[in-house]
């Protein structure tokens, strides 16, 4: 009886694996190709990689490479420390 339950679970996993959608192609942004260094003083560029609430946007959304994303995160954190960009936005009024 225990084997029957395991077989059913295995069948469900196999079915789910077949039903998965193929991963979406990433959208590469043209301005990312030119970037070799992200300057923490360039607030306009940093805002592109942040949400309106002040969070750093993940690379799956921005289309940045891992190296570029690390540079962006480091620059945003430095800009936050010297108050060029806010840590969080102001609360609702």
C-alpha atoms as a printed R data frame, in Angstrom:
   type eleno elety resid chain resno      x      y       z
1  ATOM     1    CA   UNK     A     1  0.000  0.000   0.000
2  ATOM     2    CA   UNK     A     2  2.883  2.380   0.736
3  ATOM     3    CA   UNK     A     3  4.364  1.783  -2.714
4  ATOM     4    CA   UNK     A     4  1.170  2.860  -4.440
5  ATOM     5    CA   UNK     A     5  1.263  6.230  -2.673
6  ATOM     6    CA   UNK     A     6  4.862  6.824  -3.723
7  ATOM     7    CA   UNK     A     7  4.104  5.934  -7.315
8  ATOM     8    CA   UNK     A     8  1.244  8.431  -7.419
9  ATOM     9    CA   UNK     A     9  3.457 11.170  -6.007
10 ATOM    10    CA   UNK     A    10  6.112 10.399  -8.620
11 ATOM    11    CA   UNK     A    11  3.500 10.547 -11.391
12 ATOM    12    CA   UNK     A    12  2.316 13.953 -10.173
13 ATOM    13    CA   UNK     A    13  5.892 15.295 -10.221
14 ATOM    14    CA   UNK     A    14  6.455 13.997 -13.733
15 ATOM    15    CA   UNK     A    15  3.211 15.588 -14.927
16 ATOM    16    CA   UNK     A    16  4.107 18.924 -13.346
17 ATOM    17    CA   UNK     A    17  7.536 18.852 -14.970
18 ATOM    18    CA   UNK     A    18  5.935 18.388 -18.372
19 ATOM    19    CA   UNK     A    19  3.374 21.154 -17.790
20 ATOM    20    CA   UNK     A    20  5.917 23.843 -16.880
21 ATOM    21    CA   UNK     A    21  6.095 26.843 -19.134
22 ATOM    22    CA   UNK     A    22  9.381 27.594 -20.859
23 ATOM    23    CA   UNK     A    23 11.320 30.436 -19.210
24 ATOM    24    CA   UNK     A    24 10.784 33.907 -20.620
25 ATOM    25    CA   UNK     A    25 13.553 35.516 -22.613
26 ATOM    26    CA   UNK     A    26 15.213 38.338 -20.711
27 ATOM    27    CA   UNK     A    27 14.801 41.862 -21.955
28 ATOM    28    CA   UNK     A    28 18.208 43.417 -22.415
29 ATOM    29    CA   UNK     A    29 18.339 47.171 -22.087
30 ATOM    30    CA   UNK     A    30 20.580 48.992 -24.551
31 ATOM    31    CA   UNK     A    31 22.007 51.415 -22.013
32 ATOM    32    CA   UNK     A    32 23.369 48.513 -19.959
33 ATOM    33    CA   UNK     A    33 25.778 47.478 -22.719
34 ATOM    34    CA   UNK     A    34 27.705 50.746 -22.467
35 ATOM    35    CA   UNK     A    35 28.116 50.612 -18.692
36 ATOM    36    CA   UNK     A    36 31.553 49.571 -17.479
37 ATOM    37    CA   UNK     A    37 31.376 51.376 -14.129
38 ATOM    38    CA   UNK     A    38 28.416 52.626 -12.089
39 ATOM    39    CA   UNK     A    39 29.209 55.857 -10.305
40 ATOM    40    CA   UNK     A    40 27.409 56.335  -6.985
41 ATOM    41    CA   UNK     A    41 27.112 60.070  -7.698
42 ATOM    42    CA   UNK     A    42 25.080 59.477 -10.876
43 ATOM    43    CA   UNK     A    43 21.637 59.634  -9.238
44 ATOM    44    CA   UNK     A    44 19.728 59.590 -12.533
45 ATOM    45    CA   UNK     A    45 21.233 56.223 -13.460
46 ATOM    46    CA   UNK     A    46 20.707 54.810  -9.972
47 ATOM    47    CA   UNK     A    47 17.020 55.777 -10.027
48 ATOM    48    CA   UNK     A    48 16.548 53.511 -13.070
49 ATOM    49    CA   UNK     A    49 17.567 50.569 -10.903
50 ATOM    50    CA   UNK     A    50 15.349 51.471  -7.944
51 ATOM    51    CA   UNK     A    51 11.622 51.240  -7.301
52 ATOM    52    CA   UNK     A    52  9.622 54.265  -6.224
53 ATOM    53    CA   UNK     A    53  9.853 52.933  -2.667
54 ATOM    54    CA   UNK     A    54 13.646 52.921  -2.777
55 ATOM    55    CA   UNK     A    55 14.275 49.198  -3.232
56 ATOM    56    CA   UNK     A    56 16.922 47.930  -5.627
57 ATOM    57    CA   UNK     A    57 15.236 46.296  -8.630
58 ATOM    58    CA   UNK     A    58 16.266 42.646  -9.195
59 ATOM    59    CA   UNK     A    59 18.314 41.696 -12.222
60 ATOM    60    CA   UNK     A    60 15.589 39.509 -13.704
61 ATOM    61    CA   UNK     A    61 13.607 42.710 -14.228
62 ATOM    62    CA   UNK     A    62 16.430 45.097 -15.172
63 ATOM    63    CA   UNK     A    63 18.187 42.641 -17.489
64 ATOM    64    CA   UNK     A    64 21.584 43.448 -16.002
65 ATOM    65    CA   UNK     A    65 24.355 40.881 -15.819
66 ATOM    66    CA   UNK     A    66 25.461 39.637 -12.398
67 ATOM    67    CA   UNK     A    67 28.548 41.841 -12.500
68 ATOM    68    CA   UNK     A    68 26.512 44.926 -13.437
69 ATOM    69    CA   UNK     A    69 23.964 44.166 -10.726
70 ATOM    70    CA   UNK     A    70 26.710 43.976  -8.089
71 ATOM    71    CA   UNK     A    71 28.081 47.339  -9.262
72 ATOM    72    CA   UNK     A    72 24.602 48.868  -9.130
73 ATOM    73    CA   UNK     A    73 23.891 47.497  -5.646
74 ATOM    74    CA   UNK     A    74 27.223 48.766  -4.342
75 ATOM    75    CA   UNK     A    75 26.641 52.214  -5.879
76 ATOM    76    CA   UNK     A    76 23.078 52.469  -4.507
77 ATOM    77    CA   UNK     A    77 24.257 51.541  -1.020
78 ATOM    78    CA   UNK     A    78 27.040 54.129  -1.159
79 ATOM    79    CA   UNK     A    79 24.627 56.791  -2.426
80 ATOM    80    CA   UNK     A    80 22.243 55.979   0.422
81 ATOM    81    CA   UNK     A    81 24.994 56.403   3.007
82 ATOM    82    CA   UNK     A    82 25.838 59.927   1.821
83 ATOM    83    CA   UNK     A    83 22.131 60.784   1.369
84 ATOM    84    CA   UNK     A    84 22.029 61.165  -2.421
85 ATOM    85    CA   UNK     A    85 19.125 58.705  -2.598
86 ATOM    86    CA   UNK     A    86 16.742 57.807   0.231
87 ATOM    87    CA   UNK     A    87 16.781 54.492   2.075
88 ATOM    88    CA   UNK     A    88 12.972 54.396   1.884
89 ATOM    89    CA   UNK     A    89 10.405 56.820   0.602
90 ATOM    90    CA   UNK     A    90  8.328 58.890   2.959
91 ATOM    91    CA   UNK     A    91  5.252 57.281   4.411
92 ATOM    92    CA   UNK     A    92  1.839 57.995   2.939
93 ATOM    93    CA   UNK     A    93  0.438 61.336   3.942
